[in-house]
Amino acid sequence: MRLDKFLKISRLIKRRTLAKEVADQGRISINGNQSKAASKVAVGDELTIQFGQKILTIEIKELKENVTKDEASSLYEVKNEERVQT
């Protein structure tokens, strides 16, 4: 599954176009490697996403094409969440 699609389906980022912009800015890495929106993700991959003043590290638990709002958070597990000091 593409990275931008996973971010939208899991509801980590609301829109796929926004997910693409964030990835193209170099603010997302998969298993420590810089990634683009079209990068493929798999179960067990670790994503690190920088949201403004926050860095979120998650592990992908499941991949599905369609999920409900309630199921979205079961697709990943938050490993670490930290604030960036400016």
N, C-alpha and C positions, 0 to 999 in steps of 0.2 A: 504494500500500500504506500502511496506517496505521502511524504511528510506533511504537506499542507492539508491534505484530505484527513489524515489522522488527527491533526490539531483541531480541525473544524468538528469532526464527528465526536471527539472526546470532549468538546466544548472548552478546551483550554484557551482557544482563540475563537471568537465568535464568527468571523467570516474567513473564507478561504483566501480571498484576495489579501486580507490583512496578514494572514499566516504566510503567504508568499512574500510580502514586503518584509516582514520580520526576518524570514530566512535569508532573503537576498541581502539584507543589511549585515549578515554574519553574526546574528545574535542567537543562533541555535546550533548546537553541536550534537552529533549522534556518536555515542561511545568515544567521546573526546575528539572527534574529527569534525571540522567545520562542514556544514551541510547547506544544501540548496533546497528549494521547495519541492523539486522533483526527486529528491533522494528517497530511496526505498527504506522503509522501517519494517522491523520484524519483532516478534514476541521476544522479550528478553533484552532488547536494546535500551540503553540509558540515554535519555534526552536531557540536555541542559539548555534552558531557555532564559534569556535575560529580558525581563519586563521592567523597563525604566530603572527603578531603584531596588528591584528584587531579582534574585537568581533562583530559579526553580529547577530541581533535578528530579526527574521521574523515571520509572521503569515501566516499559510497556508490558502489560499482563495479557492482553487479548486484542485481536483485530477483528472488527465486524464492519460490514458495509453500512448497516442502518442500526441505530440504537435510539431508545427513548431517552428523555432527559434524565430519568432516574438511573438508567443503566450506564450513562456516559462516564461516571466516575469509576466504574468497575473496570474500565479498559486500561487503567494505569494505577501505579502506586507512587505516592510522593515519597522520595528518599531524603530530600533535603530542601529546605527553603531558607534563604538568608537574605538579609538586607545589605545593600552596597552603600558604604560610607563615601560621601563626596567631599 
